């Protein structure tokens, strides 16, 4: 008799790998000046769970949409995992979008929060962020963003890792991805 086995979902796979390989390097992030930050699996899992705890502390409704705008970086990956762990849906935005496209996506998706990361055109992007939308800056976000909102490292320093991690199932929405909008609005 053939049995079906469910594939591991991303949060489950990530946490299982972190538990089985805690001291091994999971990610390496260039931080400038020729320096690197190495994340072990244990550190990556702790930071993702701490950020999930922070997101839950904001009182967002279950299944809330959370925006992410950044170039590729370790904190983007950890934020995406934290969003899932907290029971929310990620809405990634291209880091090259114009203000009007950013506004259209954030408003259309109903994003309740926004992670702001490593970006070249923050002033243009910022012009599209709806007034009053709660935000958090990644460590490598532009200086203007880091001065205007809470920063990843500062928020983590006061957070206990989330214990009751949400385990998404296969038919649950995990992310909403908008097209690039090359022929119109995303």
Secondary structure as GFF3:
##gff-version 3
##sequence-region A 1 186
A	DSSP	alpha_helix	10	20	.	.	.	ID=ss1
A	DSSP	beta_strand	25	32	.	.	.	ID=ss2
A	DSSP	beta_strand	35	40	.	.	.	ID=ss3
A	DSSP	alpha_helix	41	57	.	.	.	ID=ss4
A	DSSP	beta_strand	65	69	.	.	.	ID=ss5
A	DSSP	alpha_helix	74	85	.	.	.	ID=ss6
A	DSSP	beta_strand	89	93	.	.	.	ID=ss7
A	DSSP	alpha_helix	99	109	.	.	.	ID=ss8
A	DSSP	beta_strand	113	116	.	.	.	ID=ss9
A	DSSP	alpha_helix	122	126	.	.	.	ID=ss10
A	DSSP	beta_strand	135	137	.	.	.	ID=ss11
A	DSSP	alpha_helix	143	148	.	.	.	ID=ss12
A	DSSP	beta_strand	150	151	.	.	.	ID=ss13
A	DSSP	alpha_helix	152	157	.	.	.	ID=ss14
###
